[in-house]
Amino acid sequence: MNTAPISIRLPEEANMILDTLANELHITKTQLIKEAILERIEDYLDSKTIDKAICKRKKTYSMAEIKARHGLED
């Protein structure tokens, strides 16, 4: 995977917290920031996918309805 460098400025307090957390997790600050950003992007994309599905307004079924429909036990 190709990567590109970026630069951010954080308030000193946030930077200190980031140092502490990275040390506790035994990872680098870069790794911690990268994982946090990628997780946030994934959450955003998941949210958009859910919003699109809801907008389609197709009938949804609960697990109980599915089990009853197919004769499955709880």
PQR file with spaces between the fields and no chain letter, atoms N, CA, C, O and H, PARSE charges and radii, in Angstrom:
ATOM       1  N    MET     1       0.852   -1.170    0.000 -0.4000 1.5000
ATOM       2  CA   MET     1       0.000    0.000    0.000 -0.0000 2.0000
ATOM       3  C    MET     1       0.901    1.238    0.000  0.5500 1.7000
ATOM       4  O    MET     1       1.823    1.353    0.808 -0.5500 1.4000
ATOM       5  N    ASN     2       0.619    2.146   -0.910 -0.4000 1.5000
ATOM       6  CA   ASN     2       1.357    3.402   -0.933 -0.0000 2.0000
ATOM       7  C    ASN     2       0.871    4.290    0.197  0.5500 1.7000
ATOM       8  O    ASN     2      -0.314    4.296    0.529 -0.5500 1.4000
ATOM       9  H    ASN     2      -0.130    2.053   -1.567  0.4000 1.0000
ATOM      10  N    THR     3       1.776    5.026    0.775 -0.4000 1.5000
ATOM      11  CA   THR     3       1.417    5.939    1.851 -0.0000 2.0000
ATOM      12  C    THR     3       1.925    7.330    1.517  0.5500 1.7000
ATOM      13  O    THR     3       2.863    7.496    0.737 -0.5500 1.4000
ATOM      14  H    THR     3       2.739    5.021    0.506  0.4000 1.0000
ATOM      15  N    ALA     4       1.294    8.321    2.117 -0.4000 1.5000
ATOM      16  CA   ALA     4       1.706    9.708    1.929 -0.0000 2.0000
ATOM      17  C    ALA     4       1.827   10.355    3.300  0.5500 1.7000
ATOM      18  O    ALA     4       0.968   10.153    4.158 -0.5500 1.4000
ATOM      19  H    ALA     4       0.533    8.186    2.750  0.4000 1.0000
ATOM      20  N    PRO     5       2.870   11.121    3.511 -0.5600 1.5000
ATOM      21  CA   PRO     5       3.028   11.780    4.819  0.2800 2.0000
ATOM      22  C    PRO     5       2.032   12.934    4.973  0.5500 1.7000
ATOM      23  O    PRO     5       1.680   13.600    3.999 -0.5500 1.4000
ATOM      24  N    ILE     6       1.592   13.154    6.193 -0.4000 1.5000
ATOM      25  CA   ILE     6       0.765   14.303    6.529 -0.0000 2.0000
ATOM      26  C    ILE     6       1.310   14.915    7.805  0.5500 1.7000
ATOM      27  O    ILE     6       2.097   14.291    8.517 -0.5500 1.4000
ATOM      28  H    ILE     6       1.878   12.613    6.984  0.4000 1.0000
ATOM      29  N    SER     7       0.898   16.109    8.084 -0.4000 1.5000
ATOM      30  CA   SER     7       1.347   16.786    9.298 -0.0000 2.0000
ATOM      31  C    SER     7       0.132   17.393    9.983  0.5500 1.7000
ATOM      32  O    SER     7      -0.730   17.976    9.325 -0.5500 1.4000
ATOM      33  H    SER     7       0.259   16.615    7.505  0.4000 1.0000
ATOM      34  N    ILE     8       0.062   17.258   11.310 -0.4000 1.5000
ATOM      35  CA   ILE     8      -1.022   17.871   12.067 -0.0000 2.0000
ATOM      36  C    ILE     8      -0.442   18.598   13.263  0.5500 1.7000
ATOM      37  O    ILE     8       0.648   18.279   13.739 -0.5500 1.4000
ATOM      38  H    ILE     8       0.763   16.784   11.844  0.4000 1.0000
ATOM      39  N    ARG     9      -1.179   19.567   13.732 -0.4000 1.5000
ATOM      40  CA   ARG     9      -0.794   20.277   14.952 -0.0000 2.0000
ATOM      41  C    ARG     9      -1.860   19.984   15.997  0.5500 1.7000
ATOM      42  O    ARG     9      -3.057   20.125   15.748 -0.5500 1.4000
ATOM      43  H    ARG     9      -2.064   19.826   13.346  0.4000 1.0000
ATOM      44  N    LEU    10      -1.395   19.571   17.175 -0.4000 1.5000
ATOM      45  CA   LEU    10      -2.295   19.263   18.280 -0.0000 2.0000
ATOM      46  C    LEU    10      -2.022   20.204   19.435  0.5500 1.7000
ATOM      47  O    LEU    10      -0.898   20.678   19.603 -0.5500 1.4000
ATOM      48  H    LEU    10      -0.423   19.457   17.377  0.4000 1.0000
ATOM      49  N    PRO    11      -3.039   20.474   20.229 -0.5600 1.5000
ATOM      50  CA   PRO    11      -2.775   21.202   21.471  0.2800 2.0000
ATOM      51  C    PRO    11      -1.804   20.375   22.324  0.5500 1.7000
ATOM      52  O    PRO    11      -1.829   19.146   22.277 -0.5500 1.4000
ATOM      53  N    GLU    12      -0.964   21.040   23.087 -0.4000 1.5000
ATOM      54  CA   GLU    12       0.050   20.347   23.886 -0.0000 2.0000
ATOM      55  C    GLU    12      -0.570   19.279   24.786  0.5500 1.7000
ATOM      56  O    GLU    12      -0.019   18.187   24.924 -0.5500 1.4000
ATOM      57  H    GLU    12      -0.944   22.039   23.125  0.4000 1.0000
ATOM      58  N    GLU    13      -1.707   19.589   25.396 -0.4000 1.5000
ATOM      59  CA   GLU    13      -2.351   18.607   26.288 -0.0000 2.0000
ATOM      60  C    GLU    13      -2.750   17.346   25.517  0.5500 1.7000
ATOM      61  O    GLU    13      -2.558   16.232   26.005 -0.5500 1.4000
ATOM      62  H    GLU    13      -2.154   20.476   25.284  0.4000 1.0000
ATOM      63  N    ALA    14      -3.303   17.520   24.321 -0.4000 1.5000
ATOM      64  CA   ALA    14      -3.684   16.358   23.507 -0.0000 2.0000
ATOM      65  C    ALA    14      -2.451   15.551   23.122  0.5500 1.7000
ATOM      66  O    ALA    14      -2.492   14.320   23.111 -0.5500 1.4000
ATOM      67  H    ALA    14      -3.460   18.425   23.925  0.4000 1.0000
ATOM      68  N    ASN    15      -1.369   16.227   22.809 -0.4000 1.5000
ATOM      69  CA   ASN    15      -0.123   15.550   22.458 -0.0000 2.0000
ATOM      70  C    ASN    15       0.412   14.741   23.631  0.5500 1.7000
ATOM      71  O    ASN    15       0.902   13.626   23.448 -0.5500 1.4000
ATOM      72  H    ASN    15      -1.336   17.226   22.817  0.4000 1.0000
ATOM      73  N    MET    16       0.320   15.294   24.827 -0.4000 1.5000
ATOM      74  CA   MET    16       0.773   14.569   26.022 -0.0000 2.0000
ATOM      75  C    MET    16      -0.088   13.334   26.275  0.5500 1.7000
ATOM      76  O    MET    16       0.426   12.273   26.629 -0.5500 1.4000
ATOM      77  H    MET    16      -0.078   16.199   24.976  0.4000 1.0000
ATOM      78  N    ILE    17      -1.385   13.479   26.094 -0.4000 1.5000
ATOM      79  CA   ILE    17      -2.288   12.330   26.260 -0.0000 2.0000
ATOM      80  C    ILE    17      -1.983   11.274   25.209  0.5500 1.7000
ATOM      81  O    ILE    17      -1.985   10.079   25.504 -0.5500 1.4000
ATOM      82  H    ILE    17      -1.803   14.342   25.807  0.4000 1.0000
ATOM      83  N    LEU    18      -1.724   11.711   23.991 -0.4000 1.5000
ATOM      84  CA   LEU    18      -1.366   10.797   22.912 -0.0000 2.0000
ATOM      85  C    LEU    18      -0.084   10.034   23.247  0.5500 1.7000
ATOM      86  O    LEU    18      -0.002    8.826   23.025 -0.5500 1.4000
ATOM      87  H    LEU    18      -1.722   12.682   23.751  0.4000 1.0000
ATOM      88  N    ASP    19       0.910   10.735   23.778 -0.4000 1.5000
ATOM      89  CA   ASP    19       2.158   10.082   24.221 -0.0000 2.0000
ATOM      90  C    ASP    19       1.871    9.005   25.263  0.5500 1.7000
ATOM      91  O    ASP    19       2.358    7.879   25.162 -0.5500 1.4000
ATOM      92  H    ASP    19       0.843   11.716   23.958  0.4000 1.0000
ATOM      93  N    THR    20       1.079    9.367   26.254 -0.4000 1.5000
ATOM      94  CA   THR    20       0.754    8.434   27.331 -0.0000 2.0000
ATOM      95  C    THR    20       0.030    7.204   26.805  0.5500 1.7000
ATOM      96  O    THR    20       0.375    6.074   27.152 -0.5500 1.4000
ATOM      97  H    THR    20       0.684   10.282   26.335  0.4000 1.0000
ATOM      98  N    LEU    21      -0.969    7.428   25.970 -0.4000 1.5000
ATOM      99  CA   LEU    21      -1.754    6.311   25.437 -0.0000 2.0000
ATOM     100  C    LEU    21      -0.895    5.408   24.558  0.5500 1.7000
ATOM     101  O    LEU    21      -0.971    4.184   24.668 -0.5500 1.4000
ATOM     102  H    LEU    21      -1.248    8.345   25.688  0.4000 1.0000
ATOM     103  N    ALA    22      -0.098    5.988   23.706 -0.4000 1.5000
ATOM     104  CA   ALA    22       0.779    5.191   22.841 -0.0000 2.0000
ATOM     105  C    ALA    22       1.724    4.341   23.678  0.5500 1.7000
ATOM     106  O    ALA    22       1.945    3.170   23.371 -0.5500 1.4000
ATOM     107  H    ALA    22      -0.037    6.982   23.617  0.4000 1.0000
ATOM     108  N    ASN    23       2.283    4.929   24.737 -0.4000 1.5000
ATOM     109  CA   ASN    23       3.168    4.167   25.627 -0.0000 2.0000
ATOM     110  C    ASN    23       2.431    3.026   26.299  0.5500 1.7000
ATOM     111  O    ASN    23       2.951    1.914   26.384 -0.5500 1.4000
ATOM     112  H    ASN    23       2.103    5.880   24.987  0.4000 1.0000
ATOM     113  N    GLU    24       1.216    3.291   26.781 -0.4000 1.5000
ATOM     114  CA   GLU    24       0.433    2.239   27.444 -0.0000 2.0000
ATOM     115  C    GLU    24       0.083    1.105   26.481  0.5500 1.7000
ATOM     116  O    GLU    24       0.031   -0.059   26.877 -0.5500 1.4000
ATOM     117  H    GLU    24       0.793    4.194   26.712  0.4000 1.0000
ATOM     118  N    LEU    25      -0.155    1.447   25.229 -0.4000 1.5000
ATOM     119  CA   LEU    25      -0.526    0.436   24.232 -0.0000 2.0000
ATOM     120  C    LEU    25       0.690   -0.199   23.558  0.5500 1.7000
ATOM     121  O    LEU    25       0.549   -1.121   22.755 -0.5500 1.4000
ATOM     122  H    LEU    25      -0.113    2.393   24.907  0.4000 1.0000
ATOM     123  N    HIS    26       1.888    0.299   23.891 -0.4000 1.5000
ATOM     124  CA   HIS    26       3.151   -0.208   23.320 -0.0000 2.0000
ATOM     125  C    HIS    26       3.167   -0.090   21.802  0.5500 1.7000
ATOM     126  O    HIS    26       3.597   -1.004   21.097 -0.5500 1.4000
ATOM     127  H    HIS    26       2.003    1.047   24.544  0.4000 1.0000
ATOM     128  N    ILE    27       2.686    1.062   21.307 -0.4000 1.5000
ATOM     129  CA   ILE    27       2.743    1.345   19.882 -0.0000 2.0000
ATOM     130  C    ILE    27       3.248    2.785   19.718  0.5500 1.7000
ATOM     131  O    ILE    27       3.321    3.548   20.682 -0.5500 1.4000
ATOM     132  H    ILE    27       2.337    1.804   21.880  0.4000 1.0000
ATOM     133  N    THR    28       3.589    3.129   18.499 -0.4000 1.5000
ATOM     134  CA   THR    28       4.053    4.489   18.244 -0.0000 2.0000
ATOM     135  C    THR    28       2.858    5.441   18.152  0.5500 1.7000
ATOM     136  O    THR    28       1.722    5.025   17.922 -0.5500 1.4000
ATOM     137  H    THR    28       3.530    2.509   17.716  0.4000 1.0000
ATOM     138  N    LYS    29       3.148    6.722   18.339 -0.4000 1.5000
ATOM     139  CA   LYS    29       2.086    7.727   18.170 -0.0000 2.0000
ATOM     140  C    LYS    29       1.572    7.697   16.738  0.5500 1.7000
ATOM     141  O    LYS    29       0.372    7.843   16.506 -0.5500 1.4000
ATOM     142  H    LYS    29       4.071    7.060   18.526  0.4000 1.0000
ATOM     143  N    THR    30       2.462    7.509   15.785 -0.4000 1.5000
ATOM     144  CA   THR    30       2.055    7.442   14.379 -0.0000 2.0000
ATOM     145  C    THR    30       1.065    6.310   14.161  0.5500 1.7000
ATOM     146  O    THR    30       0.038    6.490   13.506 -0.5500 1.4000
ATOM     147  H    THR    30       3.437    7.390   15.974  0.4000 1.0000
ATOM     148  N    GLN    31       1.376    5.143   14.714 -0.4000 1.5000
ATOM     149  CA   GLN    31       0.490    3.987   14.565 -0.0000 2.0000
ATOM     150  C    GLN    31      -0.862    4.261   15.232  0.5500 1.7000
ATOM     151  O    GLN    31      -1.909    3.933   14.674 -0.5500 1.4000
ATOM     152  H    GLN    31       2.210    4.997   15.247  0.4000 1.0000
ATOM     153  N    LEU    32      -0.835    4.854   16.406 -0.4000 1.5000
ATOM     154  CA   LEU    32      -2.063    5.165   17.123 -0.0000 2.0000
ATOM     155  C    LEU    32      -2.929    6.143   16.324  0.5500 1.7000
ATOM     156  O    LEU    32      -4.135    5.937   16.191 -0.5500 1.4000
ATOM     157  H    LEU    32       0.015    5.120   16.858  0.4000 1.0000
ATOM     158  N    ILE    33      -2.327    7.188   15.803 -0.4000 1.5000
ATOM     159  CA   ILE    33      -3.060    8.179   15.013 -0.0000 2.0000
ATOM     160  C    ILE    33      -3.619    7.535   13.744  0.5500 1.7000
ATOM     161  O    ILE    33      -4.780    7.749   13.394 -0.5500 1.4000
ATOM     162  H    ILE    33      -1.347    7.355   15.911  0.4000 1.0000
ATOM     163  N    LYS    34      -2.795    6.749   13.061 -0.4000 1.5000
ATOM     164  CA   LYS    34      -3.228    6.094   11.822 -0.0000 2.0000
ATOM     165  C    LYS    34      -4.425    5.177   12.082  0.5500 1.7000
ATOM     166  O    LYS    34      -5.410    5.212   11.344 -0.5500 1.4000
ATOM     167  H    LYS    34      -1.852    6.575   13.345  0.4000 1.0000
ATOM     168  N    GLU    35      -4.338    4.358   13.132 -0.4000 1.5000
ATOM     169  CA   GLU    35      -5.437    3.443   13.454 -0.0000 2.0000
ATOM     170  C    GLU    35      -6.709    4.208   13.808  0.5500 1.7000
ATOM     171  O    GLU    35      -7.807    3.807   13.423 -0.5500 1.4000
ATOM     172  H    GLU    35      -3.538    4.330   13.732  0.4000 1.0000
ATOM     173  N    ALA    36      -6.558    5.313   14.544 -0.4000 1.5000
ATOM     174  CA   ALA    36      -7.724    6.109   14.932 -0.0000 2.0000
ATOM     175  C    ALA    36      -8.393    6.724   13.710  0.5500 1.7000
ATOM     176  O    ALA    36      -9.619    6.725   13.598 -0.5500 1.4000
ATOM     177  H    ALA    36      -5.666    5.639   14.857  0.4000 1.0000
ATOM     178  N    ILE    37      -7.588    7.243   12.803 -0.4000 1.5000
ATOM     179  CA   ILE    37      -8.146    7.847   11.591 -0.0000 2.0000
ATOM     180  C    ILE    37      -8.840    6.804   10.740  0.5500 1.7000
ATOM     181  O    ILE    37      -9.961    7.024   10.282 -0.5500 1.4000
ATOM     182  H    ILE    37      -6.592    7.242   12.894  0.4000 1.0000
ATOM     183  N    LEU    38      -8.187    5.665   10.519 -0.4000 1.5000
ATOM     184  CA   LEU    38      -8.791    4.615    9.697 -0.0000 2.0000
ATOM     185  C    LEU    38     -10.079    4.084   10.320  0.5500 1.7000
ATOM     186  O    LEU    38     -11.038    3.791    9.606 -0.5500 1.4000
ATOM     187  H    LEU    38      -7.276    5.486   10.891  0.4000 1.0000
ATOM     188  N    GLU    39     -10.107    3.959   11.641 -0.4000 1.5000
ATOM     189  CA   GLU    39     -11.322    3.516   12.321 -0.0000 2.0000
ATOM     190  C    GLU    39     -12.446    4.533   12.139  0.5500 1.7000
ATOM     191  O    GLU    39     -13.594    4.159   11.902 -0.5500 1.4000
ATOM     192  H    GLU    39      -9.328    4.197   12.221  0.4000 1.0000
ATOM     193  N    ARG    40     -12.117    5.800   12.247 -0.4000 1.5000
ATOM     194  CA   ARG    40     -13.119    6.857   12.067 -0.0000 2.0000
ATOM     195  C    ARG    40     -13.667    6.858   10.644  0.5500 1.7000
ATOM     196  O    ARG    40     -14.866    7.045   10.442 -0.5500 1.4000
ATOM     197  H    ARG    40     -11.184    6.104   12.439  0.4000 1.0000
ATOM     198  N    ILE    41     -12.797    6.650    9.658 -0.4000 1.5000
ATOM     199  CA   ILE    41     -13.237    6.575    8.264 -0.0000 2.0000
ATOM     200  C    ILE    41     -14.160    5.377    8.075  0.5500 1.7000
ATOM     201  O    ILE    41     -15.198    5.491    7.424 -0.5500 1.4000
ATOM     202  H    ILE    41     -11.822    6.498    9.822  0.4000 1.0000
ATOM     203  N    GLU    42     -13.791    4.236    8.635 -0.4000 1.5000
ATOM     204  CA   GLU    42     -14.616    3.032    8.520 -0.0000 2.0000
ATOM     205  C    GLU    42     -15.985    3.251    9.163  0.5500 1.7000
ATOM     206  O    GLU    42     -17.003    2.854    8.597 -0.5500 1.4000
ATOM     207  H    GLU    42     -12.947    4.143    9.163  0.4000 1.0000
ATOM     208  N    ASP    43     -16.018    3.874   10.332 -0.4000 1.5000
ATOM     209  CA   ASP    43     -17.293    4.172   10.998 -0.0000 2.0000
ATOM     210  C    ASP    43     -18.160    5.071   10.128  0.5500 1.7000
ATOM     211  O    ASP    43     -19.367    4.855   10.013 -0.5500 1.4000
ATOM     212  H    ASP    43     -15.190    4.196   10.792  0.4000 1.0000
ATOM     213  N    TYR    44     -17.545    6.078    9.516 -0.4000 1.5000
ATOM     214  CA   TYR    44     -18.273    7.000    8.655 -0.0000 2.0000
ATOM     215  C    TYR    44     -18.861    6.265    7.452  0.5500 1.7000
ATOM     216  O    TYR    44     -20.029    6.457    7.115 -0.5500 1.4000
ATOM     217  H    TYR    44     -16.565    6.253    9.609  0.4000 1.0000
ATOM     218  N    LEU    45     -18.055    5.426    6.807 -0.4000 1.5000
ATOM     219  CA   LEU    45     -18.541    4.677    5.647 -0.0000 2.0000
ATOM     220  C    LEU    45     -19.647    3.696    6.034  0.5500 1.7000
ATOM     221  O    LEU    45     -20.616    3.530    5.293 -0.5500 1.4000
ATOM     222  H    LEU    45     -17.106    5.270    7.081  0.4000 1.0000
ATOM     223  N    ASP    46     -19.506    3.049    7.187 -0.4000 1.5000
ATOM     224  CA   ASP    46     -20.561    2.159    7.680 -0.0000 2.0000
ATOM     225  C    ASP    46     -21.849    2.933    7.897  0.5500 1.7000
ATOM     226  O    ASP    46     -22.929    2.464    7.536 -0.5500 1.4000
ATOM     227  H    ASP    46     -18.718    3.184    7.788  0.4000 1.0000
ATOM     228  N    SER    47     -21.739    4.107    8.479 -0.4000 1.5000
ATOM     229  CA   SER    47     -22.904    4.944    8.738 -0.0000 2.0000
ATOM     230  C    SER    47     -23.603    5.336    7.443  0.5500 1.7000
ATOM     231  O    SER    47     -24.831    5.310    7.367 -0.5500 1.4000
ATOM     232  H    SER    47     -20.862    4.488    8.772  0.4000 1.0000
ATOM     233  N    LYS    48     -22.827    5.699    6.424 -0.4000 1.5000
ATOM     234  CA   LYS    48     -23.408    6.050    5.127 -0.0000 2.0000
ATOM     235  C    LYS    48     -24.123    4.859    4.508  0.5500 1.7000
ATOM     236  O    LYS    48     -25.191    5.018    3.917 -0.5500 1.4000
ATOM     237  H    LYS    48     -21.829    5.720    6.486  0.4000 1.0000
ATOM     238  N    THR    49     -23.548    3.670    4.637 -0.4000 1.5000
ATOM     239  CA   THR    49     -24.163    2.457    4.096 -0.0000 2.0000
ATOM     240  C    THR    49     -25.489    2.174    4.798  0.5500 1.7000
ATOM     241  O    THR    49     -26.474    1.821    4.151 -0.5500 1.4000
ATOM     242  H    THR    49     -22.680    3.540    5.117  0.4000 1.0000
ATOM     243  N    ILE    50     -25.511    2.328    6.104 -0.4000 1.5000
ATOM     244  CA   ILE    50     -26.749    2.128    6.868 -0.0000 2.0000
ATOM     245  C    ILE    50     -27.793    3.155    6.458  0.5500 1.7000
ATOM     246  O    ILE    50     -28.960    2.811    6.269 -0.5500 1.4000
ATOM     247  H    ILE    50     -24.711    2.615    6.630  0.4000 1.0000
ATOM     248  N    ASP    51     -27.388    4.408    6.320 -0.4000 1.5000
ATOM     249  CA   ASP    51     -28.326    5.452    5.898 -0.0000 2.0000
ATOM     250  C    ASP    51     -28.937    5.136    4.534  0.5500 1.7000
ATOM     251  O    ASP    51     -30.137    5.323    4.336 -0.5500 1.4000
ATOM     252  H    ASP    51     -26.441    4.688    6.473  0.4000 1.0000
ATOM     253  N    LYS    52     -28.125    4.663    3.602 -0.4000 1.5000
ATOM     254  CA   LYS    52     -28.628    4.300    2.272 -0.0000 2.0000
ATOM     255  C    LYS    52     -29.631    3.161    2.367  0.5500 1.7000
ATOM     256  O    LYS    52     -30.664    3.183    1.697 -0.5500 1.4000
ATOM     257  H    LYS    52     -27.150    4.511    3.763  0.4000 1.0000
ATOM     258  N    ALA    53     -29.332    2.168    3.193 -0.4000 1.5000
ATOM     259  CA   ALA    53     -30.234    1.024    3.347 -0.0000 2.0000
ATOM     260  C    ALA    53     -31.566    1.471    3.947  0.5500 1.7000
ATOM     261  O    ALA    53     -32.622    1.002    3.522 -0.5500 1.4000
ATOM     262  H    ALA    53     -28.493    2.150    3.737  0.4000 1.0000
ATOM     263  N    ILE    54     -31.527    2.363    4.919 -0.4000 1.5000
ATOM     264  CA   ILE    54     -32.746    2.854    5.551 -0.0000 2.0000
ATOM     265  C    ILE    54     -33.575    3.649    4.553  0.5500 1.7000
ATOM     266  O    ILE    54     -34.803    3.562    4.555 -0.5500 1.4000
ATOM     267  H    ILE    54     -30.669    2.744    5.264  0.4000 1.0000
ATOM     268  N    CYS    55     -32.914    4.418    3.707 -0.4000 1.5000
ATOM     269  CA   CYS    55     -33.623    5.238    2.722 -0.0000 2.0000
ATOM     270  C    CYS    55     -34.363    4.393    1.692  0.5500 1.7000
ATOM     271  O    CYS    55     -35.347    4.848    1.109 -0.5500 1.4000
ATOM     272  H    CYS    55     -31.917    4.488    3.705  0.4000 1.0000
ATOM     273  N    LYS    56     -33.908    3.187    1.466 -0.4000 1.5000
ATOM     274  CA   LYS    56     -34.580    2.302    0.506 -0.0000 2.0000
ATOM     275  C    LYS    56     -35.930    1.824    1.040  0.5500 1.7000
ATOM     276  O    LYS    56     -36.789    1.377    0.280 -0.5500 1.4000
ATOM     277  H    LYS    56     -33.108    2.816    1.940  0.4000 1.0000
ATOM     278  N    ARG    57     -36.100    1.926    2.352 -0.4000 1.5000
ATOM     279  CA   ARG    57     -37.351    1.600    3.032 -0.0000 2.0000
ATOM     280  C    ARG    57     -37.899    0.206    2.698  0.5500 1.7000
ATOM     281  O    ARG    57     -39.112    0.025    2.587 -0.5500 1.4000
ATOM     282  H    ARG    57     -35.403    2.289    2.969  0.4000 1.0000
ATOM     283  N    LYS    58     -37.033   -0.743    2.545 -0.4000 1.5000
ATOM     284  CA   LYS    58     -37.479   -2.112    2.346 -0.0000 2.0000
ATOM     285  C    LYS    58     -37.901   -2.694    3.688  0.5500 1.7000
ATOM     286  O    LYS    58     -37.393   -2.290    4.734 -0.5500 1.4000
ATOM     287  H    LYS    58     -36.048   -0.596    2.636  0.4000 1.0000
ATOM     288  N    LYS    59     -38.815   -3.626    3.655 -0.4000 1.5000
ATOM     289  CA   LYS    59     -39.298   -4.276    4.868 -0.0000 2.0000
ATOM     290  C    LYS    59     -38.146   -5.019    5.522  0.5500 1.7000
ATOM     291  O    LYS    59     -37.405   -5.744    4.857 -0.5500 1.4000
ATOM     292  H    LYS    59     -39.228   -3.954    2.805  0.4000 1.0000
ATOM     293  N    THR    60     -38.000   -4.837    6.814 -0.4000 1.5000
ATOM     294  CA   THR    60     -37.006   -5.578    7.578 -0.0000 2.0000
ATOM     295  C    THR    60     -37.724   -6.543    8.512  0.5500 1.7000
ATOM     296  O    THR    60     -38.892   -6.346    8.848 -0.5500 1.4000
ATOM     297  H    THR    60     -38.602   -4.248    7.354  0.4000 1.0000
ATOM     298  N    TYR    61     -37.026   -7.571    8.921 -0.4000 1.5000
ATOM     299  CA   TYR    61     -37.606   -8.599    9.775 -0.0000 2.0000
ATOM     300  C    TYR    61     -36.730   -8.804   11.003  0.5500 1.7000
ATOM     301  O    TYR    61     -35.502   -8.780   10.921 -0.5500 1.4000
ATOM     302  H    TYR    61     -36.077   -7.731    8.649  0.4000 1.0000
ATOM     303  N    SER    62     -37.376   -9.005   12.126 -0.4000 1.5000
ATOM     304  CA   SER    62     -36.628   -9.307   13.344 -0.0000 2.0000
ATOM     305  C    SER    62     -36.162  -10.757   13.292  0.5500 1.7000
ATOM     306  O    SER    62     -36.649  -11.553   12.491 -0.5500 1.4000
ATOM     307  H    SER    62     -38.374   -9.025   12.192  0.4000 1.0000
ATOM     308  N    MET    63     -35.210  -11.083   14.161 -0.4000 1.5000
ATOM     309  CA   MET    63     -34.725  -12.464   14.216 -0.0000 2.0000
ATOM     310  C    MET    63     -35.864  -13.414   14.583  0.5500 1.7000
ATOM     311  O    MET    63     -35.937  -14.526   14.061 -0.5500 1.4000
ATOM     312  H    MET    63     -34.813  -10.436   14.812  0.4000 1.0000
ATOM     313  N    ALA    64     -36.753  -12.979   15.483 -0.4000 1.5000
ATOM     314  CA   ALA    64     -37.899  -13.817   15.875 -0.0000 2.0000
ATOM     315  C    ALA    64     -38.811  -14.091   14.674  0.5500 1.7000
ATOM     316  O    ALA    64     -39.304  -15.206   14.504 -0.5500 1.4000
ATOM     317  H    ALA    64     -36.693  -12.075   15.907  0.4000 1.0000
ATOM     318  N    GLU    65     -39.030  -13.064   13.842 -0.4000 1.5000
ATOM     319  CA   GLU    65     -39.871  -13.256   12.650 -0.0000 2.0000
ATOM     320  C    GLU    65     -39.229  -14.225   11.664  0.5500 1.7000
ATOM     321  O    GLU    65     -39.915  -15.059   11.073 -0.5500 1.4000
ATOM     322  H    GLU    65     -38.630  -12.159   13.980  0.4000 1.0000
ATOM     323  N    ILE    66     -37.934  -14.118   11.489 -0.4000 1.5000
ATOM     324  CA   ILE    66     -37.223  -15.022   10.582 -0.0000 2.0000
ATOM     325  C    ILE    66     -37.308  -16.461   11.085  0.5500 1.7000
ATOM     326  O    ILE    66     -37.577  -17.381   10.313 -0.5500 1.4000
ATOM     327  H    ILE    66     -37.377  -13.440   11.969  0.4000 1.0000
ATOM     328  N    LYS    67     -37.077  -16.648   12.386 -0.4000 1.5000
ATOM     329  CA   LYS    67     -37.141  -17.988   12.965 -0.0000 2.0000
ATOM     330  C    LYS    67     -38.540  -18.568   12.829  0.5500 1.7000
ATOM     331  O    LYS    67     -38.688  -19.736   12.469 -0.5500 1.4000
ATOM     332  H    LYS    67     -36.859  -15.900   13.013  0.4000 1.0000
ATOM     333  N    ALA    68     -39.569  -17.773   13.110 -0.4000 1.5000
ATOM     334  CA   ALA    68     -40.952  -18.244   13.002 -0.0000 2.0000
ATOM     335  C    ALA    68     -41.285  -18.586   11.552  0.5500 1.7000
ATOM     336  O    ALA    68     -41.928  -19.601   11.284 -0.5500 1.4000
ATOM     337  H    ALA    68     -39.449  -16.825   13.402  0.4000 1.0000
ATOM     338  N    ARG    69     -40.863  -17.768   10.647 -0.4000 1.5000
ATOM     339  CA   ARG    69     -41.155  -17.967    9.228 -0.0000 2.0000
ATOM     340  C    ARG    69     -40.549  -19.254    8.713  0.5500 1.7000
ATOM     341  O    ARG    69     -41.132  -19.909    7.849 -0.5500 1.4000
ATOM     342  H    ARG    69     -40.341  -16.944   10.864  0.4000 1.0000
ATOM     343  N    HIS    70     -39.375  -19.634    9.233 -0.4000 1.5000
ATOM     344  CA   HIS    70     -38.675  -20.814    8.743 -0.0000 2.0000
ATOM     345  C    HIS    70     -38.760  -22.001    9.705  0.5500 1.7000
ATOM     346  O    HIS    70     -38.059  -23.000    9.542 -0.5500 1.4000
ATOM     347  H    HIS    70     -38.902  -19.103    9.935  0.4000 1.0000
ATOM     348  N    GLY    71     -39.626  -21.872   10.702 -0.4000 1.5000
ATOM     349  CA   GLY    71     -39.830  -22.977   11.627 -0.0000 2.0000
ATOM     350  C    GLY    71     -38.633  -23.293   12.497  0.5500 1.7000
ATOM     351  O    GLY    71     -38.437  -24.449   12.874 -0.5500 1.4000
ATOM     352  H    GLY    71     -40.195  -21.061   10.834  0.4000 1.0000
ATOM     353  N    LEU    72     -37.838  -22.311   12.821 -0.4000 1.5000
ATOM     354  CA   LEU    72     -36.659  -22.528   13.652 -0.0000 2.0000
ATOM     355  C    LEU    72     -37.015  -22.249   15.120  0.5500 1.7000
ATOM     356  O    LEU    72     -37.869  -21.415   15.420 -0.5500 1.4000
ATOM     357  H    LEU    72     -37.997  -21.372   12.515  0.4000 1.0000
ATOM     358  N    GLU    73     -36.350  -22.954   16.007 -0.4000 1.5000
ATOM     359  CA   GLU    73     -36.584  -22.750   17.432 -0.0000 2.0000
ATOM     360  C    GLU    73     -35.723  -21.625   17.962  0.5500 1.7000
ATOM     361  O    GLU    73     -34.686  -21.301   17.382 -0.5500 1.4000
ATOM     362  H    GLU    73     -35.656  -23.631   15.764  0.4000 1.0000
ATOM     363  N    ASP    74     -36.157  -21.020   19.081 -0.4000 1.5000
ATOM     364  CA   ASP    74     -35.359  -19.965   19.739 -0.0000 2.0000
ATOM     365  C    ASP    74     -34.145  -20.540   20.389  0.5500 1.7000
ATOM     366  O    ASP    74     -33.359  -19.806   20.988 -0.5500 1.4000
ATOM     367  H    ASP    74     -36.999  -21.283   19.552  0.4000 1.0000
